Amino acid sequence: MGVAKRCQGAICGGHCCTNATESELRLKSTAEFERLLHHHTNSLRGILKSTANLFQSE
């Protein structure tokens, strides 16, 4: 039981996964968040740039 106790997930308490699974999920979710943040930042940059160009041309 001591070995099983050490492998339990720190967040869920071992109810659904282990520490290794939680760590892997944390890494994947962080990478996905960074990817989406980069994508949406670039989209917003394009909108802001085109709006600024409209104001500068007037």
NORDAVEN-V626256 format. One record per run of one state. SS is the DSSP state (@ for helix, = for strand, . for the rest). FROM is the first residue (numbers start at 1). TO is the last residue. Records with the same first field share a line. If there is no record, write none. Layout:
BEGIN
SS: FROM-TO + FROM-TO
END
This chain:
BEGIN
.: 1-1 + 9-17 + 58-58
@: 2-7 + 19-57
=: 8-8 + 18-18
END
